[in-house]
Amino acid sequence: MFYYKRNNTLLGSAFTTAELVFHAVVRNIRSQHSNAVIAILLNIMQVVVLASVFYLIMSFMGARVAKIRGEFILYLLSGIFLFMTHIKAVGAIAGLGGTNNPMMLHSPMNMMVMLFAAAFGSLYTQVVSILVILFVYSVAVNPIEMQDPGGAFGMLVLAWYTGCSVGLVFMALKPWLPTVSTMLSNIYRRMNMVFSGKMFVANALGGFMLSMFAWNPLFHAIDQCRGFIFRNYFPRNTSWEYALWVGIALMMIGMLGEFYTRKHISKSWGARR
């Protein structure tokens, strides 16, 4: 029988947990493809295809729908990057399967390691894809200039964090209502194709239209990100604090649901899926 040696010191436990998270992140990335580089390239192709589709749509609609004077491609990419980061985080966390996951049968593995691995694996893939796309565009087409790159990256992290929080709620619900949880997760990601606001800015919306989008934390993150990128855009109708507090609230709800489920979980629940 295998025996796992546990560290008695806090520092040793921290290093052990970090090592577990690292290997779990690598496994998570390689689960998309046997070659991690190809997995990232496939993600880059998804972003490029989505950007191309929306570029054609907005070209037919007219570039003036952006209401921002600046690099049109950068305006488009800023919405698509945050949108992809958010929905990928939702899918990664919601698809873990909870405490009944077969990986939980291994002694050093626990739910927090799995959550960190799925979350950071998704963030790593998206950040590398974004850096590659921006580098290639800046070198081959036109140099990219941002007013506040740090603030824009902060909004990217905020979009990822809120996506993880939403996915955590769906993950906690999945053992109890697996079909409903999967359906709601798919509906939420499809709704964000429209309600994320990646094709327009909040300042251009009227009061009635704004109320239809203001519930979505991703809408606030994308609009605030464009405020950090462009010098002549000042987002007045959105707030990154709202997105942060919604993410914190959803994370608390998801963690409470996961802890409650862990006390009542049964291995036979796997047959219900």
N, C-alpha and C positions, 0 to 999 in steps of 0.2 A: 504494500500500500504506500502511495506517495505521501511524503511529509513536507509541508511547506514551512520553512523557518521564518518566524515573524521577528521584526525588529522591536526592541523594547524602548528605544529612544525616539523622541519626537522627530529629530533630524533624520534618523534612519528610516522611519516610517514615511517621511515626506519624500525622500529619494526613491523609496520603493514604489510609492504611489505615482510619482512622476514618471518612473520607468514603465509602470503598467500603462499609464495614459499614453506614453509615447508609442509603445508597441500596439496598443489598441487603435491609435490614430492611424498608424501605418496599415494595420489590417483593414480599417474602415475605408481608407483610400484605395487600397489594392482590391477591395471587394467589388469596386466598380469596374475594374479591369485588372488582369494579371500583371500588366505593366503600369506602374504609377504614372509614368510620363504620358502614356497614351490616355489614361484616365483624365489627366489635366487637359490634354489636347482636345479630347471629346467635349469637355466642359467649355473650353474656349470656342469650339465650333458652335455650340449651343448659343453662346452669347452673341457671336458674330451673326448667326442666322437670324436670331431675334432682332438684333439691331438693324440688320438689312431690311427685314420685313417692316419694322416701324419707320425706318427711313423712307421707304417707298410710300407708306400710308401718309406720312406727314408731308411728303413732297407733293402728293396729290391734293392734300388739304391746304397746303401753303405754309411756308416756314413762319409766317406771322402768328400762327397759333401759339408759338412759344412765348411771345411777349417779352423776350429777353434779347438784348443786343450782345452778341458774342458768338463763339464757335458753336455752330448748330450741332455738329457731331458730339461735342462734349456735353451739350445740353441733353442730347438723346442718351448718350452712354451713362450719364450720371443717374438717370432714372432706371435704366436697365440693370446696371450693376447692383444697385440697392435692391431692386425687385428680385433678381436672381439670388442674391445672398439671403434674402428673407425667406423665400419659398423653399430654397434648398435646405435651410436650417429647419424649417417646419417639417419637411419631409424626412430629414435625417433623424430628428428626435422622435417624431410620431411613429416612425417605422421600426423603432427599437424592439417593440414587443413586450416591454415591461419585465417583471420579475421572472416570467416563464421563459425568458430567452435561454437557449442552450448554453451560451457562454457563462451564465451564472452558475453552472455546475462546477466550474473550476475554482479551486480554493482561494487564490488571491484576488479573484475578480469580484467586484461588487457593483451596485447600481450607479454609484457616483462616477466610477471609472468609465462605465459605459456611456454615461451622459456626457462627460467631458470629452471622450474620444469621438463620439458622433458630432458634438458641437464644434470642436476644434478641427476635426477632419474636414467638415463642411467649410469652415472659415478659411482654412489653409488653401483648399482648392480654389475658392473664389478669389482670394487675395492674389495668389500666383497668376490666375487667369487674367485678373484686372491689370496687374503690373505688366504682363506680357503684351496685352492688347494696347495699353497706353504707350508702352515703349515702341512697339512696331508702328503705331499711328504717328507718334511724335517724330520718329526717324524717317519714315517713308512718305508721310503726307505733309504734316504741318506741326511745328513745335507746340506743345500744350502748355498753357499758362493758367494757373489757378490763383485766386486771391488768397486763400487760406487752405493749403493742402491738409494741414493737421485737423482742422475743423471738419473738412469733407471726409477724412478717414474716420473721424469720430462718429459721424452720422452713419457711415458704413457699418461700424461696429454696433451702433445702436439698432440698425435694421437687423443685423444678425442676432443680437440679444433678444429683441422682441420676437423674432422668428423662433428662437429656441424656447421662449416662454410659451408661445402659442402651441408649439409642438409638444411641450411637456404636459399641457392640459389634455391634448388629444391622446397622449401616451397613457396618462392616468385613467382616462375613460375607456381605453381599448379593452382591458380584461373584462370589464363589465358589459360593454356594448361594442363588440368588435366591428360589426357591420356599420353601425351608426357612426362610430368614431372614424372609420376609414372614409365613409361618405362625407362627413362634415369636414374632414381634412382636405379632401379633393375639392369640395365646394369652396372652402376658404381660399385655396390657392387659385382656383379659377376666377373667383370674384376679384382677386387682386390684379388680374389682368386689366381690369377697368378701374377699380377703386383705389389703386395705388397712386394714381395721379402722375404717372411717369410721362404722359404725353402733354401735360399742361401744368401751369403753375397756379397756386392757390390765390394769388393776387388778382388773377383774371376771372375768378369765379364770383358769381353773385351770391347773395345770402342763401337762397334756396338750394342752389347747386353745392355750395360749400358745406351745408349741413348733411348732404349725402355722402361726403367724403371725410368729414372731420372725425368720425369715429375710428378711422383706421390709423394706427400708429405709424405704419409704413408711409402713409401719405404725408404725415408731419416730417418724418425723417428725410424723405426725398426732397420736399420743398425747402427744408432747412439746409440740406446739402447744397442745393443750388444757390442759396444765399452765401455760402462759404466759397463757392467756386467762382461766381460772377460778381464783378465789382458793382454793377449797376442794378442788381436785384436785391431787394430788402424784403424778406418774407414777413408780412404783417399778420397773416391769418393762421399761422401755424406755430407750434411750439415744440422744441425737442424735449422739454421737461414733461410734456404730456405723454409722449412716446415712452420716456423712461419710466414714469410712474405706472403706466399701463403694463409695461414689461415686468416691473417688480411685482405688481398685483397678480398678474397671471402666473408668474413663477411661484409665488407663495401658494396660490390655489393648486397648481400642478404638483408641487412638492407635498402638500397636505394630502392630495388625492393618491399620490404614489405611496406615501407612508401608510395610509389607511389600507390600500390595496395589498401592500406587502404583508400585512397582518392577517389577511383573509384569503390570500392567494392559494390555489390548489393546482397541483401539477396536471390534474385531469382537465383543467380549463383549456388546455391546448387543443383538445378534441373539438371544442366549440368553434374554432376558427375555420 
